[in-house]
C-alpha cells in the first residue's frame, strides 16, 4: 500500500489512511499483513529542495528557517496522532532527523555547493519523518505497525537523484526483513522514494519514486496487489485540469498505463509499472478520501474491446528540435551520431520523426539544451521551437481498429499540428502541437471518444480535484 503525499498531508489525512490500513490488515490472514510505503507530507519535498537551493546560494539562515517550519509541521502532526512514551520517542526521532538536515545545510551554505549526494541526503528527510509518524500513529490505534528504514531494504546504484534499484540485493533484504515481520503479523511501514547504496549512502529514486518503491517491494514479496493511494478516484480519461468532466478508467493494461504515465498522466509514476509487469502483479489506484470507490485496476490483459480509446494524456512545455543536414542526413551513421549527442547529455527524447531533409525530436528536459544544440551544430543545422506540447491518445483498440486513428486525426482537423506519430506498438497516436492549442485539441478528442458515454459519475468525479 503506497500512501501518497496528499494522503498523508496532515493529521486528519493520516487519520483517514490509518483507518484504511487497519481495515486492510483486519481483512487479511494474520501472516499476510499489508506493507505500507509512505511519501513525504504534501509539499515537503519541494520545500526541502528549495532549502537546498538556498544553501547553494549561501543563504544558511533562509534554509534553516524553512526547515524549522517543516519541523513544526511534522511535530504538530505527531502531537495530534500520538501520546505518552510513543509521542516522546517520535518527537525525538523527528527532531533528530531535521537537526541533521539543518546542520548539513549550514555546512553546504559555507561551501555554496550541494552535490547530488548531499541533495539526496537532504530530501530523504521528508519520507523518513513521514513514515515514522504514520508507523507511530498506526501503533497508537492498535495496529501492530513497525517502522523500517527503507535505506536498509532498497539497495541502489550510486546514481544520486535518480538511482536504479539493485533488485537481487533488494529482494534478498526485503524477504529477510519484511518477510520476518509479516510472519509475526506486523505491518511494516517505510518511506518511499529513498534507498541506499551497498555502502549505506542515502540515495533517491527520483521524483515520483514512492510509487516505484512500492512496486519494487511488492515485486520482491510477490504480493497479491500493489495499491497506490492518492487523492483521485483513479486513472481518468483526460487531465481534469484541462477537461472539466473526465471519466474514470476502471481497467486498463500495463502497456496502456505505461504510455499514459510517460506522456503526462500524473497519477502514476511511469517506472511503477516495471516491477509489476515483471511479476504480473495487478496495480490498483485508489482514493484515500473516498476509499469505497472502485478505483482503477491495471493488469497484464487489456480491458474488453468497446470500440473506443482508453484515455488521453498531455505533456506540456515541450521543445521541438529540428536537425537538418542535406550533406549527411541519409549518410551511414548520421542518426547514430545525432542520438549520441542526447546520450552524452543524458537527455531523453520523447517523439522522433524523420523526413527526406530533417529529423525532428521533442524533449521536455531543457536543462542541457544549449549544449545539445551546440554539439548538433557541429554537423547539422539546428532550430528549436519552445512552448510546444504532446497529446497522446492511448488504447489497445488502436491495434485492431484503424478507424480510431482516422477519427483522432479528423477530430483535430482545424488544429495546427506540428508532428503526428503512431508507435510501432500501435497502441497510441501522438500529436505535437503548440502548447496554447492544448485545451482546444484535448476537448475535441475527448468529445469525439468519450462525450457520448459521460454520465452522472463524471460530475461526481470532478469534486475530487
TAKA-V337546 format. One record per residue. N is the residue number from 1. RES is the residue in one letter. D_LAST is the distance of its C-alpha to the last C-alpha in whole Angstrom. Layout:
n=N res=RES d_last=D_LAST
n=N res=RES d_last=D_LAST
This chain:
n=1 res=X d_last=22
n=2 res=X d_last=20
n=3 res=X d_last=17
n=4 res=X d_last=15
n=5 res=X d_last=15
n=6 res=X d_last=12
n=7 res=X d_last=13
n=8 res=X d_last=16
n=9 res=X d_last=15
n=10 res=X d_last=18
n=11 res=X d_last=20
n=12 res=X d_last=18
n=13 res=X d_last=15
n=14 res=X d_last=19
n=15 res=X d_last=20
n=16 res=X d_last=18
n=17 res=X d_last=18
n=18 res=X d_last=22
n=19 res=X d_last=22
n=20 res=X d_last=20
n=21 res=X d_last=23
n=22 res=X d_last=26
n=23 res=X d_last=25
n=24 res=X d_last=25
n=25 res=X d_last=28
n=26 res=X d_last=30
n=27 res=X d_last=30
n=28 res=X d_last=31
n=29 res=X d_last=35
n=30 res=X d_last=36
n=31 res=X d_last=37
n=32 res=X d_last=34
n=33 res=X d_last=31
n=34 res=X d_last=28
n=35 res=X d_last=27
n=36 res=X d_last=24
n=37 res=X d_last=23
n=38 res=X d_last=21
n=39 res=X d_last=19
n=40 res=X d_last=20
n=41 res=X d_last=18
n=42 res=X d_last=15
n=43 res=X d_last=16
n=44 res=X d_last=20
n=45 res=X d_last=21
n=46 res=X d_last=20
n=47 res=X d_last=22
n=48 res=X d_last=25
n=49 res=X d_last=25
n=50 res=X d_last=26
n=51 res=X d_last=28
n=52 res=X d_last=30
n=53 res=X d_last=30
n=54 res=X d_last=32
n=55 res=X d_last=34
n=56 res=X d_last=35
n=57 res=X d_last=36
n=58 res=X d_last=38
n=59 res=X d_last=36
n=60 res=X d_last=37
n=61 res=X d_last=36
n=62 res=X d_last=33
n=63 res=X d_last=31
n=64 res=X d_last=33
n=65 res=X d_last=31
n=66 res=X d_last=28
n=67 res=X d_last=29
n=68 res=X d_last=30
n=69 res=X d_last=27
n=70 res=X d_last=25
n=71 res=X d_last=28
n=72 res=X d_last=27
n=73 res=X d_last=24
n=74 res=X d_last=25
n=75 res=X d_last=28
n=76 res=X d_last=26
n=77 res=X d_last=24
n=78 res=X d_last=27
n=79 res=X d_last=29
n=80 res=X d_last=26
n=81 res=X d_last=26
n=82 res=X d_last=30
n=83 res=X d_last=33
n=84 res=X d_last=37
n=85 res=X d_last=38
n=86 res=X d_last=35
n=87 res=X d_last=33
n=88 res=X d_last=36
n=89 res=X d_last=36
n=90 res=X d_last=32
n=91 res=X d_last=33
n=92 res=X d_last=36
n=93 res=X d_last=34
n=94 res=X d_last=31
n=95 res=X d_last=33
n=96 res=X d_last=35
n=97 res=X d_last=33
n=98 res=X d_last=32
n=99 res=X d_last=35
n=100 res=X d_last=36
n=101 res=X d_last=33
n=102 res=X d_last=35
n=103 res=X d_last=38
n=104 res=X d_last=37
n=105 res=X d_last=35
n=106 res=X d_last=38
n=107 res=X d_last=41
n=108 res=X d_last=38
n=109 res=X d_last=38
n=110 res=X d_last=42
n=111 res=X d_last=42
n=112 res=X d_last=39
n=113 res=X d_last=38
n=114 res=X d_last=36
n=115 res=X d_last=36
n=116 res=X d_last=34
n=117 res=X d_last=36
n=118 res=X d_last=35
n=119 res=X d_last=31
n=120 res=X d_last=31
n=121 res=X d_last=32
n=122 res=X d_last=30
n=123 res=X d_last=27
n=124 res=X d_last=28
n=125 res=X d_last=28
n=126 res=X d_last=24
n=127 res=X d_last=24
n=128 res=X d_last=28
n=129 res=X d_last=27
n=130 res=X d_last=23
n=131 res=X d_last=25
n=132 res=X d_last=28
n=133 res=X d_last=26
n=134 res=X d_last=24
n=135 res=X d_last=28
n=136 res=X d_last=29
n=137 res=X d_last=27
n=138 res=X d_last=27
n=139 res=X d_last=31
n=140 res=X d_last=31
n=141 res=X d_last=30
n=142 res=X d_last=32
n=143 res=X d_last=30
n=144 res=X d_last=33
n=145 res=X d_last=31
n=146 res=X d_last=33
n=147 res=X d_last=31
n=148 res=X d_last=32
n=149 res=X d_last=32
n=150 res=X d_last=31
n=151 res=X d_last=33
n=152 res=X d_last=36
n=153 res=X d_last=34
n=154 res=X d_last=33
n=155 res=X d_last=35
n=156 res=X d_last=35
n=157 res=X d_last=37
n=158 res=X d_last=37
n=159 res=X d_last=35
n=160 res=X d_last=33
n=161 res=X d_last=29
n=162 res=X d_last=29
n=163 res=X d_last=32
n=164 res=X d_last=32
n=165 res=X d_last=33
n=166 res=X d_last=36
n=167 res=X d_last=36
n=168 res=X d_last=39
n=169 res=X d_last=39
n=170 res=X d_last=36
n=171 res=X d_last=36
n=172 res=X d_last=40
n=173 res=X d_last=38
n=174 res=X d_last=35
n=175 res=X d_last=38
n=176 res=X d_last=40
n=177 res=X d_last=38
n=178 res=X d_last=35
n=179 res=X d_last=37
n=180 res=X d_last=39
n=181 res=X d_last=37
n=182 res=X d_last=35
n=183 res=X d_last=39
n=184 res=X d_last=39
n=185 res=X d_last=36
n=186 res=X d_last=34
n=187 res=X d_last=30
n=188 res=X d_last=30
n=189 res=X d_last=28
n=190 res=X d_last=27
n=191 res=X d_last=25
n=192 res=X d_last=24
n=193 res=X d_last=24
n=194 res=X d_last=28
n=195 res=X d_last=31
n=196 res=X d_last=35
n=197 res=X d_last=38
n=198 res=X d_last=41
n=199 res=X d_last=42
n=200 res=X d_last=39
n=201 res=X d_last=38
n=202 res=X d_last=34
n=203 res=X d_last=32
n=204 res=X d_last=28
n=205 res=X d_last=27
n=206 res=X d_last=25
n=207 res=X d_last=21
n=208 res=X d_last=19
n=209 res=X d_last=22
n=210 res=X d_last=21
n=211 res=X d_last=20
n=212 res=X d_last=24
n=213 res=X d_last=25
n=214 res=X d_last=24
n=215 res=X d_last=25
n=216 res=X d_last=29
n=217 res=X d_last=29
n=218 res=X d_last=28
n=219 res=X d_last=31
n=220 res=X d_last=33
n=221 res=X d_last=33
n=222 res=X d_last=33
n=223 res=X d_last=30
n=224 res=X d_last=29
n=225 res=X d_last=26
n=226 res=X d_last=23
n=227 res=X d_last=20
n=228 res=X d_last=17
n=229 res=X d_last=15
n=230 res=X d_last=11
n=231 res=X d_last=8
n=232 res=X d_last=7
n=233 res=X d_last=10
n=234 res=X d_last=12
n=235 res=X d_last=13
n=236 res=X d_last=12
n=237 res=X d_last=14
n=238 res=X d_last=13
n=239 res=X d_last=11
n=240 res=X d_last=8
n=241 res=X d_last=9
n=242 res=X d_last=12
n=243 res=X d_last=12
n=244 res=X d_last=10
n=245 res=X d_last=11
n=246 res=X d_last=11
n=247 res=X d_last=13
n=248 res=X d_last=13
n=249 res=X d_last=16
n=250 res=X d_last=18
n=251 res=X d_last=21
n=252 res=X d_last=22
n=253 res=X d_last=25
n=254 res=X d_last=25
n=255 res=X d_last=26
n=256 res=X d_last=23
n=257 res=X d_last=20
n=258 res=X d_last=23
n=259 res=X d_last=23
n=260 res=X d_last=19
n=261 res=X d_last=18
n=262 res=X d_last=21
n=263 res=X d_last=20
n=264 res=X d_last=17
n=265 res=X d_last=14
n=266 res=X d_last=13
n=267 res=X d_last=12
n=268 res=X d_last=16
n=269 res=X d_last=19
n=270 res=X d_last=21
n=271 res=X d_last=24
n=272 res=X d_last=23
n=273 res=X d_last=24
n=274 res=X d_last=28
n=275 res=X d_last=29
n=276 res=X d_last=27
n=277 res=X d_last=29
n=278 res=X d_last=32
n=279 res=X d_last=32
n=280 res=X d_last=31
n=281 res=X d_last=28
n=282 res=X d_last=25
n=283 res=X d_last=22
n=284 res=X d_last=19
n=285 res=X d_last=15
n=286 res=X d_last=14
n=287 res=X d_last=11
n=288 res=X d_last=13
n=289 res=X d_last=11
n=290 res=X d_last=12
n=291 res=X d_last=15
n=292 res=X d_last=17
n=293 res=X d_last=15
n=294 res=X d_last=17
n=295 res=X d_last=15
n=296 res=X d_last=16
n=297 res=X d_last=20
n=298 res=X d_last=22
n=299 res=X d_last=26
n=300 res=X d_last=29
n=301 res=X d_last=29
n=302 res=X d_last=27
n=303 res=X d_last=26
n=304 res=X d_last=28
n=305 res=X d_last=29
n=306 res=X d_last=28
n=307 res=X d_last=29
n=308 res=X d_last=25
n=309 res=X d_last=23
n=310 res=X d_last=21
n=311 res=X d_last=18
n=312 res=X d_last=18
n=313 res=X d_last=17
n=314 res=X d_last=18
n=315 res=X d_last=19
n=316 res=X d_last=19
n=317 res=X d_last=22
n=318 res=X d_last=25
n=319 res=X d_last=29
n=320 res=X d_last=31
n=321 res=X d_last=35
n=322 res=X d_last=38
n=323 res=X d_last=41
n=324 res=X d_last=44
n=325 res=X d_last=47
n=326 res=X d_last=50
n=327 res=X d_last=52
n=328 res=X d_last=50
n=329 res=X d_last=48
n=330 res=X d_last=49
n=331 res=X d_last=51
n=332 res=X d_last=51
n=333 res=X d_last=49
n=334 res=X d_last=47
n=335 res=X d_last=44
n=336 res=X d_last=44
n=337 res=X d_last=45
n=338 res=X d_last=42
n=339 res=X d_last=40
n=340 res=X d_last=42
n=341 res=X d_last=41
n=342 res=X d_last=37
n=343 res=X d_last=38
n=344 res=X d_last=40
n=345 res=X d_last=37
n=346 res=X d_last=35
n=347 res=X d_last=32
n=348 res=X d_last=30
n=349 res=X d_last=31
n=350 res=X d_last=28
n=351 res=X d_last=30
n=352 res=X d_last=34
n=353 res=X d_last=36
n=354 res=X d_last=40
n=355 res=X d_last=42
n=356 res=X d_last=46
n=357 res=X d_last=45
n=358 res=X d_last=42
n=359 res=X d_last=39
n=360 res=X d_last=36
n=361 res=X d_last=33
n=362 res=X d_last=30
n=363 res=X d_last=28
n=364 res=X d_last=25
n=365 res=X d_last=27
n=366 res=X d_last=29
n=367 res=X d_last=31
n=368 res=X d_last=34
n=369 res=X d_last=34
n=370 res=X d_last=37
n=371 res=X d_last=39
n=372 res=X d_last=38
n=373 res=X d_last=39
n=374 res=X d_last=43
n=375 res=X d_last=43
n=376 res=X d_last=43
n=377 res=X d_last=45
n=378 res=X d_last=48
n=379 res=X d_last=48
n=380 res=X d_last=46
n=381 res=X d_last=45
n=382 res=X d_last=41
n=383 res=X d_last=39
n=384 res=X d_last=35
n=385 res=X d_last=32
n=386 res=X d_last=29
n=387 res=X d_last=26
n=388 res=X d_last=26
n=389 res=X d_last=23
n=390 res=X d_last=23
n=391 res=X d_last=21
n=392 res=X d_last=22
n=393 res=X d_last=22
n=394 res=X d_last=23
n=395 res=X d_last=25
n=396 res=X d_last=28
n=397 res=X d_last=29
n=398 res=X d_last=30
n=399 res=X d_last=33
n=400 res=X d_last=34
n=401 res=X d_last=33
n=402 res=X d_last=34
n=403 res=X d_last=33
n=404 res=X d_last=30
n=405 res=X d_last=30
n=406 res=X d_last=32
n=407 res=X d_last=30
n=408 res=X d_last=27
n=409 res=X d_last=30
n=410 res=X d_last=31
n=411 res=X d_last=27
n=412 res=X d_last=27
n=413 res=X d_last=31
n=414 res=X d_last=30
n=415 res=X d_last=28
n=416 res=X d_last=30
n=417 res=X d_last=30
n=418 res=X d_last=31
n=419 res=X d_last=31
n=420 res=X d_last=31
n=421 res=X d_last=31
n=422 res=X d_last=31
n=423 res=X d_last=32
n=424 res=X d_last=35
n=425 res=X d_last=33
n=426 res=X d_last=32
n=427 res=X d_last=28
n=428 res=X d_last=26
n=429 res=X d_last=27
n=430 res=X d_last=26
n=431 res=X d_last=26
n=432 res=X d_last=27
n=433 res=X d_last=26
n=434 res=X d_last=26
n=435 res=X d_last=22
n=436 res=X d_last=23
n=437 res=X d_last=23
n=438 res=X d_last=20
n=439 res=X d_last=18
n=440 res=X d_last=21
n=441 res=X d_last=22
n=442 res=X d_last=18
n=443 res=X d_last=18
n=444 res=X d_last=22
n=445 res=X d_last=21
n=446 res=X d_last=18
n=447 res=X d_last=21
n=448 res=X d_last=24
n=449 res=X d_last=22
n=450 res=X d_last=19
n=451 res=X d_last=20
n=452 res=X d_last=23
n=453 res=X d_last=21
n=454 res=X d_last=17
n=455 res=X d_last=18
n=456 res=X d_last=16
n=457 res=X d_last=14
n=458 res=X d_last=12
n=459 res=X d_last=11
n=460 res=X d_last=10
n=461 res=X d_last=8
n=462 res=X d_last=6
n=463 res=X d_last=6
n=464 res=X d_last=4
n=465 res=X d_last=0
